């Protein structure tokens, strides 16, 4: 292993490869925040607030479904070709998203974008694990997360500025030059020495997983809104999702090269890291997706201000990531992640107490503490996992952790979108005024994008009240997941 590492180091120009990896991760970093910042204006332009969460869910579904396949392919064919293909697909999806003329088109093109995104984050992270030694990894992964976070600082702010002064379409097109530069850097400077193996792809596992997650997402987003929770449709969707998940486990245990390598979960620290990545993934999507809607729709601020409240999370993340690399070497893995878990709880509690009068600074401080918690935990998880496995499993192990984060994002987008829609519809249905009851969830379009509203002042303020209450319910759920995350972190053994 050391001989291979030394040989590869002679051929691979590590600083330039690291720069290309950073560019690739930059696209993933700004994707979470720049699109969220633009969403209120996208809804105001294309309509369809009831489809709001599907813009995230469609992207995250394909991201989660493909991330483990890409991880496996990178262990077979090498990191370089697989990552380049993933970036190309991501760029095609980004270009098409910028051309969308309806919410339906945008949701479909986000599916395409998500297929490519599944390769970017896990393989970029794995490349760093490959070209740096075990001793260097904690420091470099901390720097990598730090640079990723610092880059993400520009995402919300840039998204707000593009939306306010140019067009929301450029939040997708800005990926194009970044992706081309990343591909060029990888093509020219990354040289891998490996023996290609016969591909063994778990297509059956991927198929049943897609059925299981798609059924669950549809139930979570539309249940309580388009159809009652207690209904034949709900029971059918739940049954399909549950049976497909049981079949997924059965298929994975018998596959020669499973999509989800369950043997990796036997290591206690990896098991807990993956579970907490799932719960924090729910939190992350809940804040990044819906905070701009709160700041613009409830507080009445501009897209640029909404973007800066998310920027605070991107500031806390890199600061904590840099500290995490050092803390792992001094106070250890368990203590580092527990401090991160406490920060997640603090940030989510602050969100619960936020109201229209709190102002964007309150939202920014809450966002900052969540970013600190994410930075401390995510960096520690990656370093721990990559130090626990050999080279030929590192791609799959890193991808498995990313998969759990993405799965948390996917389920979170659906679950929290469903909470938002059902609470808002319930609020409107229970209004005493018949004119108020005639409004729908899509009436929220009138609050967003800074356009002239056709509603009376009474109806406008009533919609603001309904949106605020519904988003408060979302933040309560986010806080519950923060508590779950902390409880799981306490299960880590002392000395880990």
BELMOVEN-V714256 format. One record per run of one state. SS is the DSSP state (H for helix, E for strand, C for the rest). FROM is the first residue (numbers start at 0). TO is the last residue. If there is no record, write none. Layout:
# BELMOVEN-V714256
{{SS;FROM;TO} {SS;FROM;TO}}
This chain:
# BELMOVEN-V714256
{{C;0;0} {H;1;10} {C;11;12} {H;13;45} {C;46;47} {H;48;76} {C;77;77} {H;78;96} {C;97;101} {H;102;130} {C;131;132} {H;133;164} {C;165;168} {H;169;172} {C;173;173} {H;174;188} {C;189;201} {H;202;221} {E;222;222} {C;223;225} {E;226;226} {C;227;230} {H;231;253} {C;254;260} {H;261;265} {C;266;266} {H;267;297} {C;298;301} {H;302;329} {C;330;331} {H;332;351} {C;352;358} {H;359;387} {C;388;389} {H;390;428} {C;429;432} {H;433;436} {C;437;439} {H;440;446} {C;447;455} {H;456;488} {C;489;495}}
